[in-house]
């Protein structure tokens, strides 16, 4: 008797499913597996796709998962495609996944392509690998540029703050100097003749 939907879901919805045992239990329950693979719960869906890759009669589930909008599910499909036997359907799935925008998906799909005999998908996998490496490098360079720009902006702020402080200090010095302008008063008494010894103008 085929496994029920609820039991299959319960056995999959654990931290580490026993895929080997489930592959036997789920034989003939592809419709249940397809429904689980389409679940909005991405963790459960990805586990269902992984199980489909192990089962020999669930390749269509992996094919559907390769078109998913969820990246985690497509990653699971790419992994599952490496477990599928060499067949035209496996070739189509891998070829589709090699066009994916996610680096993780492409990496797994390229690995799956090495198990296929189709020379076209093998060549496509090489091109996809080159594209993936370039994308990773470009992303790393962009991150470095962003960090450099951020550091430059911080240095600029510090320099601007320093210039403002210096300007304020110069302005303060100028005000202090203005307050110390000469008043015209003699600070030191004159040397030489005393005030009382000045000539009176009388003839002696």
C-alpha positions in Angstrom: 0.0 0.0 0.0 1.5 3.4 -1.0 2.4 5.8 1.7 -0.2 8.5 2.5 0.4 12.1 1.9 0.4 13.0 5.6 2.8 10.3 6.5 5.2 11.2 3.7 5.1 14.8 4.7 5.7 13.9 8.4 8.7 11.8 7.4 10.2 14.5 5.2 9.6 17.4 7.5 12.4 16.5 9.8 16.0 17.8 10.2 17.6 14.8 8.4 15.1 12.6 6.4 16.0 9.0 5.6 16.0 9.4 1.9 17.0 5.9 1.1 14.1 4.4 3.1 11.7 7.1 1.8 12.6 6.3 -1.8 11.1 2.8 -1.3 8.1 3.9 0.8 7.2 6.7 -1.7 7.3 4.4 -4.7 4.0 5.0 -6.5 3.3 8.2 -4.6 4.6 10.6 -7.1 1.5 12.8 -6.9 2.1 13.2 -3.1 5.7 14.1 -3.8 4.7 16.6 -6.5 2.4 18.3 -4.1 5.1 18.5 -1.4 7.6 19.8 -3.9 5.2 22.7 -4.7 4.7 23.6 -1.0 5.2 27.2 0.0 7.4 25.8 2.8 10.7 26.0 0.9 12.5 23.6 3.3 9.9 20.9 2.9 9.7 21.5 -0.9 13.4 21.2 -1.3 13.5 18.0 0.6 10.7 16.6 -1.6 12.7 17.5 -4.7 15.8 15.9 -3.3 13.8 12.7 -2.7 12.5 12.9 -6.2 16.1 12.9 -7.5 16.7 9.6 -5.8 13.5 7.9 -7.0 13.5 6.5 -10.4 10.0 7.5 -11.4 9.9 11.1 -10.1 12.0 12.9 -12.7 9.1 15.1 -13.7 9.0 16.4 -10.1 12.6 17.6 -10.5 11.8 19.1 -13.9 9.0 21.1 -12.4 11.2 22.2 -9.5 13.8 23.5 -12.0 11.3 26.2 -13.0 10.5 27.3 -9.4 10.7 30.9 -8.4 12.3 29.8 -5.1 16.1 29.7 -5.3 16.4 27.0 -2.6 14.0 24.7 -4.5 16.0 25.3 -7.7 19.2 24.5 -5.8 17.6 21.2 -4.7 16.6 20.5 -8.3 20.2 21.0 -9.5 21.4 18.6 -6.8 18.7 16.1 -7.6 19.5 16.3 -11.3 23.0 14.9 -10.5 21.2 11.8 -9.0 19.0 11.2 -12.1 20.1 8.7 -14.7 21.5 9.9 -18.0 18.4 10.6 -20.1 17.0 13.2 -22.4 14.8 14.6 -19.5 17.8 14.9 -17.3 19.6 16.7 -20.0 16.8 19.2 -20.5 16.6 19.8 -16.7 20.4 20.4 -16.4 20.4 22.6 -19.5 17.7 24.8 -18.1 19.4 25.1 -14.7 22.7 26.1 -16.4 20.9 29.3 -17.5 19.9 30.1 -14.0 21.0 33.5 -12.5 21.9 32.0 -9.1 25.6 31.0 -8.8 24.8 28.1 -6.5 22.3 26.6 -8.9 24.7 26.9 -11.9 27.5 25.3 -9.9 25.5 22.2 -9.0 24.0 22.0 -12.5 27.5 22.1 -14.0 28.5 19.3 -11.8 25.5 17.3 -12.9 26.4 17.9 -16.5 29.6 15.9 -16.1 27.5 12.8 -15.7 25.6 13.3 -18.9 26.7 12.0 -22.3 25.3 14.9 -24.4 28.2 16.9 -25.7 26.1 20.1 -26.1 25.1 20.3 -22.5 28.8 19.5 -21.5 29.9 22.5 -23.6 27.2 24.6 -22.1 28.3 23.7 -18.7 31.8 24.9 -19.4 30.5 28.2 -20.7 28.3 28.5 -17.7 31.2 27.8 -15.3 33.2 30.6 -17.0 30.3 33.0 -16.7 29.8 32.0 -13.0 33.5 32.7 -12.2 33.3 36.1 -13.9 30.2 37.0 -12.0 31.8 36.0 -8.7 34.9 38.1 -9.4 32.8 41.1 -10.5 30.8 40.8 -7.3 34.0 40.7 -5.2 35.4 43.7 -7.0 32.2 45.7 -6.5 32.3 44.8 -2.8 35.9 46.1 -2.6 35.0 49.3 -4.4 32.1 49.9 -2.0 34.4 49.3 1.0 37.0 51.7 -0.5 34.4 54.4 -1.2 33.0 54.0 2.3 36.5 54.4 3.9 37.2 57.4 1.6 34.0 59.0 2.7 34.9 58.5 6.4 38.3 60.0 5.8 36.7 62.9 4.0 34.4 63.6 7.0 37.3 63.4 9.4 39.4 65.8 7.2 36.4 68.2 6.9 35.9 68.2 10.7 39.6 68.9 11.2 39.6 71.7 8.7 36.5 73.2 10.5 38.3 73.0 13.9 41.4 74.6 12.4 39.4 77.4 10.9 37.6 78.0 14.2 40.9 78.0 16.0 42.3 80.6 13.6 39.2 82.7 14.0 39.5 82.5 17.7 43.2 83.6 17.5 42.3 86.6 15.3 39.7 87.7 17.9 42.2 87.3 20.7 44.7 89.3 18.8 42.2 92.1 18.0 41.5 92.4 21.8 45.3 93.0 22.4 45.8 95.9 20.0 48.2 98.7 21.4 46.3 101.3 23.5 48.9 104.1 23.2 49.9 103.9 26.8 53.6 103.6 27.7 54.2 100.3 29.4 57.8 101.0 30.5 59.0 104.3 32.1 61.5 106.3 29.9 65.1 106.1 31.0 67.5 109.0 31.2 66.5 112.5 32.6 63.9 112.4 35.3 60.7 114.4 35.0 61.8 116.7 37.8 65.2 117.5 36.0 63.7 118.9 32.9 65.0 122.4 32.0 62.7 125.2 33.3 63.9 127.8 30.8 65.3 130.3 33.5 68.7 131.8 33.1 71.2 130.9 35.8 
